[in-house]
Amino acid sequence: MNRTLAIAVFLFAAAGLAVHAMPAQQAASLKGEVLEVRDVDSYTYLRLKTAEGETWVAVPTTAVKKGARVTIGNTMEMKNFESKTLKRKFDRIVFGTIADPAARPSAAMAAPHGAAPVANAPIARVAKASGADAKTVAEVVGGKSALKDKSVQVRAQVVKVTSGILGKNWLHMQDGSGSAADGTNDIIVTTKEVAAVGDIVVARGTVRTDVNVGSGYAYPVLIEDAALRK
């Protein structure tokens, strides 16, 4: 299984999807008319009418309407795929991302790419960690170039958790600093330790910039391999 496929499998498995009949096959990009839209947690299923006939595709949650014409990029075809959320098995389905500029990604899709913060109510200001390497979320995001490959510690509240992706847990953390308008209020932290939404923790790890893990998932900045303490 290649690296891009492995990432895709991890991402869909984390959303409660079951994957069978490996390996998947790389497919060309698809263009078609949306005949049906089925939204589940973090993902959107689309039934497309293409030049070759109808096919189902699955993409990260995207605001797209029936009748729209879309292009699906970063495609991978899988056979005998079972969605536990939809309680349905697909003989054939294509995983990918919306490449059509007319389709507007929702907050659920934007957040994994680091392009926008997690959509939630603003949290109360969290006291900054102590120490020479202590930073606020806004200081890490805004100062990413100067902090690249340096160790920092951030005290913040966990607002979203995605577990078991590439052997790590991925946390969105906010401390009340920064702005939701430009994404400086949210930082992604990867860790092998466990935290729950609502926990206030100090995360100490290494700042990485322009991280691309494939399958359309890229992060302008994150804190990697963090140790957590409450």
C-alpha positions, -999 to 999 in steps of 0.1 A, spaced: 0 0 0 15 34 -10 18 63 14 -10 83 0 -34 54 0 -24 46 36 -32 82 46 -66 80 29 -74 47 46 -65 62 80 -86 93 75 -117 74 64 -113 48 91 -111 75 117 -145 87 105 -161 53 113 -157 39 78 -147 3 71 -122 -4 42 -119 -38 25 -104 -54 -6 -70 -37 -7 -52 -25 -26 -70 4 -41 -63 17 -76 -52 52 -87 -79 67 -109 -80 96 -132 -97 128 -121 -135 127 -125 -159 153 -138 -196 151 -135 -230 163 -124 -240 158 -88 -271 136 -88 -272 130 -50 -256 143 -19 -252 124 14 -234 142 43 -220 123 73 -196 133 100 -166 150 83 -174 135 48 -197 140 19 -208 112 -5 -217 123 -40 -234 103 -67 -220 116 -100 -232 114 -136 -200 112 -156 -192 105 -193 -186 69 -183 -218 65 -163 -228 70 -127 -203 66 -98 -201 73 -61 -173 95 -47 -164 104 -11 -147 137 -3 -141 156 30 -172 176 39 -180 201 12 -209 225 5 -221 213 -29 -256 211 -42 -275 187 -64 -271 196 -100 -236 212 -96 -208 202 -119 -177 192 -100 -142 179 -107 -128 154 -82 -90 153 -79 -65 132 -59 -86 102 -68 -83 67 -56 -107 39 -65 -116 12 -40 -138 -18 -44 -160 -35 -19 -160 -5 5 -183 -5 34 -195 27 51 -206 20 87 -221 55 90 -243 50 59 -248 13 66 -240 6 30 -215 -13 10 -202 1 -23 -190 -23 -50 -169 6 -63 -162 41 -49 -137 68 -56 -121 88 -28 -108 123 -36 -111 160 -30 -132 186 -47 -110 204 -73 -138 225 -88 -133 261 -78 -171 267 -77 -174 242 -48 -170 259 -14 -152 238 13 -169 239 47 -152 245 80 -149 208 86 -128 204 55 -108 236 59 -97 228 94 -76 197 85 -58 217 59 -49 243 84 -66 270 63 -92 279 89 -98 273 126 -122 247 140 -158 260 138 -168 265 175 -177 292 199 -148 314 211 -132 300 242 -122 320 273 -86 332 276 -63 305 289 -33 315 310 0 313 291 25 286 301 56 296 320 92 293 307 115 308 281 99 286 253 63 294 263 41 308 235 5 316 229 -13 299 200 -12 332 181 25 336 187 32 302 172 10 307 142 21 342 135 58 336 142 60 302 125 90 312 103 112 322 133 100 292 153 105 266 127 121 234 141 123 250 176 107 235 208 78 254 222 52 249 249 16 261 246 -10 260 272 -44 258 256 -78 241 255 -84 211 233 -113 219 209 -111 189 186 -95 155 186 -88 131 157 -73 98 170 -51 72 154 -40 91 122 -5 80 111 0 66 145 -7 98 163 -35 118 179 -42 152 162 -55 179 185 -68 214 176 -60 237 205 -70 273 213 -61 296 241 -83 327 234 -54 345 215 -54 353 179 -82 358 154 -106 333 138 -107 355 107 -70 348 98 -67 314 116 -42 326 142 -65 314 170 -60 276 164 -30 253 163 -27 216 155 -7 195 178 3 159 171 10 136 200 10 99 210 -7 109 243 -44 111 249 -65 143 256 -102 149 254 -121 179 240 -124 205 268 -91 196 285 -67 224 292 -32 211 287 4 222 282 17 208 249 55 208 244 67 199 210 86 210 179 72 236 155 70 223 119 60 244 89 46 237 55 39 200 64 23 180 35 12 145 44 -4 138 10 -39 131 -1 -47 168 -1 -38 174 36 -13 202 41 -5 223 72 11 257 72 22 251 108 18 225 136 34 214 168 48 179 163 53 150 187 42 169 217 43 158 253 12 168 273 7 177 309 -23 192 327 
